[in-house]
Amino acid sequence: METGFARGRLLIKDIGHLVGFGHAPLGPMKGADMRQLPVLEDAWLAIEEGRVIDGGAMAEFPGITDWNGLEVVEASGRMVSPAWVDSHTHLVHAASREREFVDRIRGLSYQEIAARGGGILNSARALREMSEDALFDVSLERMERLIRMGTGAIEIKSGYGLDLESELKMLRVARRLGALDRIPVKTTFLGCHAVPQGWSDAMAYTRYMVDEVLPAVVEEELADHVDIFCEEGYFGLEETRLLLEQARLRGLPAKVHVNQFTAGGGVALCVDMGAMSVDHLEVLEAQDVAELASSETVPVALPLCSLFLDLPYTPGRTLVDAGCALAIATDFNPGSAPSGNLHLAASLGCLRMGLEPVEALVAATVNGAAALGLSDQVGGLAVGQEASLIVTRPLRSVDEALYAFGDPLADRVLARGHWVS
């Protein structure tokens, strides 16, 4: 798979529906604005050196005056949309956990499996036993698979190391994936994902992460954000505040797991501390919604996790109607969402969260980019943004892209101007 920004020039013409084109990045789209995603019918798009340089309606197409180094693609009425932006994944992990999948089918809950030594602790054991190079190889294969499915930017969390050496190993692998320059990769330090055996309590372990691991992460410049699993039975408000305060002092903004199983004040704390996003939100109270609606914190829904664990779905309709800039991500991980299919996640936004198709597209592109601080680069097809896009199979409308949720969407994928094989 080619890396960096492509050289040369590309023209895609006779596009049935061109999604997200404009002369400035869209930035976060909130509330009713999520239904205003720009869509041009019968359109063209011009790309040079891996970035969008122009576009518009075919009726106003200026023609081709310079054929030198130009590739012309006839879209034949297909939709061209921005590549997906996956703002929450655990892509770097050592092994799958299909045995636990069978245990759940046989009636054990996620929490019961964790209490027996499964779950996050199971992944941590496997990761500690794997070399950094081997971990890089399996993670690269996953990332390339996601790119072929149309993902054009991604966040990767640590959190399966749970000690200094292993957390650094995960983050080094994530940084190596980003250094390939295939797509933008943001990294997040999630040392406080679970309390490993041998620790007296969550606060003692959090202090270890704050005092020993966080400084090492910062010294090596391995993370763009910090995260913590703020949830009953994992880490409480005191631990969350301590980590976020210490991370902020070191210049790391927060993207926090919160309200997956219970609502206990985590949303208000994260908003108060200026978190970039709060992720999961399967359980929300009215005050949580009001806090998010009056803030710049992006709520991130993870419907594949709800599907896999049979949990409630994030109330997306409620959040959008309240004026939030809702994002959708996959939560790709071995235990609760073993899929990086953001197309399916966006479709579930419609089927289970009450979103209209255009709102779900915004959530999985424009607002996903906002949740990563990447609005200037990805999430749309504005002039100057990266030419990372999906040329779909023939579609009659934008709505059909998420209506036919089980069908492959992409005929071709472009990543930074390179066609993905």
N, C-alpha and C positions, 0 to 999 in steps of 0.2 A: 504494500500500500504506500503510495507516494506521500511525502511529507512536505511541510512548509506551504507557502503560497505558490500556486501554479503560475508559471510564466505564460505569456500569450493572451489571446483574446477569444471570447466566446460570445455568441449571440444565440439566444433562445427565442424563437418567434412563433407566432400563431398559438400562443398560450391560451387555453380556454378560460382559466381563472388564475390570475397572478395575485398571490396573497402577500400582504405585508410590504409592498413597495411604497417608497416615498422618498423625500429629499432630506429627511432627518429621522434618526432612530425614534421609535415609538415610546421607549421608556416604559415604566410600569403603567398599565392600563387598569383603572379602578372602576368598580361598580358598573353602571350603565355604559361606560365607555368601552367595556370589554365586548360590546356588541357592535362597535364601530371599527373593527379591524378592516383596513383598506383592502378591497378586492377589485381588481381591474379585469374586465372580461375582454377577450380577444386582444391579447397584449404581447409585448416583447420585453426582453431584459438583456442588457449588455453588461459583460463582465470583462475585466482586464486585471492581470496580475493577481488573480484570486479574490478580487473585490468587485462589488456592484458599482458600475459607473453611470448607468442610465437605464431608462425604461419608460414604458407608457403604452398607450393604445395603438393597435396596428393601424388604425385609421390615420394616425399622426406619425407613423414610422418614417424617419427621414431618409431611409434607404442606406445602402452600403457604398461608401466612397473609397474605402481602403480594405482590400481583401487580404492584405499581407498578414500572415499568421493567424487568420481568423477561422475559427470553427463555427459552423452554423448548424444548429439543432432545430429540427422541425418538431414542435411539441404536439401538433395535430389535435389541439383542443384539450390536452391534458392540463391538470392543475399543477402549478409550480408554487410551492410553499416553503417558508423557512425551515431549515433542519430543526429537529427537536432539541430542546435544551433541558437536560436532566439535572436538576438542581439538588438532588439528594440520592446518593448511592453509596453502597459499601462494596464497590467493584473489586477492590483488592482483598481477597480472602483465599485461604489455602485449599479448601475442599467443600464440596456440597454436603448437605445433611438430609439426604433422602430417607435415611432410617427414621429420623424424627417425623418426617412426612407420613410414614406408615404408622408410627405411634399415634399421631393425631387422628388418622383415619380410624384407629382402633379405640379412640375415645379419650386420650390424654390431652389436657390443655397445654397451651404454650407455657404457662407458669409451672405446671406439673412436670413437664419435660425439663425445664430449667432447674427445678428443685432436685432432679435426679442427676444433675451434672451435664445436662444437654444444653442446648441453646448457645448463647454467646460464649460460655466457658468451654464448650465443645470446640467451637471455632478457634478459640484462643490456643487450646492445646495443639490443634493441627497446625496453626500458623507458626508457633514456636519451633516446631520440628522441621519446617521447610526452610531451605536456604533462600537468601534474597534473590538470587538469580532465577531459581525455580519459581518463586512467587511472582517475579516480573513476567516470566514466560506465560504462566497461566492467566495472569491479569491482562496481558497484552492481547491474548486470544479473545478474551471477553470484550475488551474495548473495541477491537476490530469488528467483532460480531455486531456490537451496538451501532457502530458507524455504518455498517452495511444496511442496518435497519432504519437509518436516517437520523441518528443522533449526531448533532454538530457541536455540542459543548457538554461538559460533564463535571460534576463535583464528585470527589472521592474522599471518603472518611477513613480514618484509622478506627481503632476500637476493638480489634480482635487480638491485640497484643497484650494489653493490660500490665505491661511492665516497661521499663525504660528501653531495653534493647529491642523488644518486639514492636513497640509503638513506633520507634524510629525506623525500623525496617519497613513497616507498612508505608510510612510517609515518604521514605526514600524511593520506594517502588512507584508510588503515585507521582512523585516529582519526575522520575525517569519517564513515565508514560507521557507526562506533559511536555518534557523536553524533546520528544519525538516530533512535535509540531504538527500532528495530524489534525487535532482539534484542540480548542482551549480546555485545559484541565485545571480546576481549582481544588485545593486540598484542604481538609478539615481535620484538626486534631480532636479525636473523640476518646481520650484516655479514660474518661469516666463513663463507660458504657455499661459495666457491671462490676460488682465487687468480687474479686477473685478469692479463692480459698486462702486462708492464712491471715486475713485482715479482720480486725476486731469490729469495725463498723465503717459505714460509708464516709464519714467525715475524716477518719484516719487515712483512708485510702485517697480521698480527695486531696488532703494536704500533701501526701506523697506526690501525687500528680502535679500539684501546684509548685511544690518546692524543688522537685528533682527533674521531672519529665518536661514540664512546660518550658523551663529555661533552656533545656537542651534542644527542644523543638525550635524555639526562637533563635537560638545561636546558629543552627544549621539552616535557618530560613526554610523550614519544611512545610509550614502551614500558612494558609491564607485566612483561616477562621478557626474558631474553637467551638466545641459542642459538648453537651452532657445529656445523659438520659434522665431528664427530670420527671420522675414517675414514682409512685408509691412502690416500695420494695426495692428501689434502685437508688436514686439520689434525690434528696429533698430540696427545699427552697434554700436552706442554709448552705448546703454544698454548692448549689447552682450559683448563688450570689458570690460565694468565695471565688469560684473558678472564673466567672465572668468578669469580676472586678480585677483579678490578677491578669487575666488575658488582655483586658482593655488597657491596663497600664503598659503592656508590652506591644500595643498596637494591633491586637487581633480582635476583630469583631466576632459576634456570636451568631451561630445558627443552631437552634436548640431543638432536640427531641422533647416534646411536651404534650400532655393530654392524650396519650395513646389509650390508656385504660381508665384514668380518673382525671377529674378536674380539681386541682388543688392550689390554685394561685400562681401556677407557673407562667401562664400567659402574661398576666399583669407584671410580674417580675421582669420577664424578658423585654417587654415593651418599655418598661421604665428604664432598663439598662441599654436601650437602643439596639436590640438585636436586629440583624438583617432579616432574619426569618425565624418563624416558629413552625415546626414540622410535625406532622401526624394530625393532631386535633380531631381525632375520632370522637372525643367526648368534649363538648363545648357548652358553657353556660352563657346566658345572655350578656353578663358582664364581660366575659372574654371577647365576645363579638364586638361589643362597644369599644373595648380597649383597642382592638385591632383596627377598627374603622377610623379611629381618631389618631392613628399612628402611621409611620412609614414602614413598619415591620410587615414583611410579606408572609401571609399564611400559606403554607405548602401542604397540600393534600397528597396522600400516598395510597391511592385506591387499590393497587395491586396487593398491598399488605392486608387491607380489609378483605379482599377476595380470598387470599390464601389462608388467613387465620379465621375467617368468618366473623369479622368484627364489624361494628357499625362503620358506616362511611362518613367521612368529614362532611358536614352540612354545607356543601359548596354554594347552593342556592341562597342560603341565609347569609353567608359571608359576602357574596357578590351584591345581593340586594342591600346590604348594609354599607356598601361603598368600598369594600376591600379589593386589593390587587391580588386575587387568588392565583396561586401557581399550582401546577400538578407535576409530580415527579414519580419515579418508579420505586424508590427504596431498594433497588436491586441488591439482594444479599442472600446468603445461603439458607437462612432460617425462616424468614417470614415473607419474603418476596423474591423468589428465585427466578426473576425475569427482568430483563431490561427493555421490555416492549412498551415504549412510551405511547405508541399508537393505541394499544389496548388500554393503557391507563387513562388516556384522554377520552376514549369511548366510554369507559366506566364513569368518567366525570359526567357524561350525559345520562347514562343508563341508571346510575345509582346516586348521583349527587345533584341532579336536577338542572345541569347546565345546558344551555343551547350549544350546538356544535361550534359556532364561531367563538363562544366564550371558552370552551374547552381548548380550542386551538390556541387562543391567546394564553391560556393558563400554562400550556405545555411549550410555549415558545417565548413570547414577549415577556411574560411575567416570570418565567423560569430564568430568563436572562437577568431580570431585575433582582431576583433572589440571590444571584451570584455576583452582582455588581458588574455585569458584562453587557449592559444594554447598548453601549456604543459599538460593540463588536458583533453580537449575534442576537438571535431572537426575531429578527425581521430581515427584509431585503432592501433596506434604505441605501441610498448612495453613500459609499464609503464603508459599508458594513461588509463582513466576510461573505464571500459567495459560497455559503453552505446551504444546500437546499435539497428538496425532494421533488422529482418529476414523477407524478403519480401515474398509475394506470388510468385509462379513460374514465372520467367522472362527469356526471351531468350537472353537479353542483358542489359547492363547498360542503354543504351539509352531508352529502353522500360519503365524504371522506371518513366520518366517524359513525355514520349509520351502519355501514357494512363492516362491523368491528372485527370480524374473524378473517376477513380477506386481506392478503398482502396489499399494502398501499403503494409502495414505491416501485416504479419501473426502473428508475435510475436515481442515484444519489451523488451529489456533488459536495465535496468537503474542501473548503478553501480553494475552490477552482479546479480541483482534481476529480475526475470521475472515479467513483469507487467500484472496484471490480467485485 
